[in-house]
């Protein structure tokens, strides 16, 4: 029997707390967006475009890494974000320059991770809400929705 890797492409996520999202719009429903990925549930307010976070599905090595280091749900979400966030379009740093997702290799476990300083910046947005939402999306896309 010959095994072939699954070809799963990266995908985009819009943060439900992005300032360009119209939270008062009647179609605003972050829960449905989380389940379906359909952006119609995150209508914009006409004040620019929301940032688009590029995420990827976790590999077998990534999942084994999570099993070693994620001992509770909060830690699992953070590790999933560190493994699954690969880029962002539209976000800028405090200096006004494009924000870059910097990733580093963990040679021992053969995984690529968002570097700690970058992860700390993501965790500082809305008291951790951005990081939690990104990590939660990576988990749902990789393992399926538990509900």
Secondary structure, DSSP 8 states (H G I E B T S, - for coil): ----------EEE--TT-TTB-TTSTT--HHHHHHH--GGGS-B-SSS---EEEE----HHHHHHHHHH--SHHHHHHHHHHHHEEEEES-B-TTSSB----EEEETTTTEEEE-HHHHHHHHHGGGGHHHHHHHHHHHHHHH----
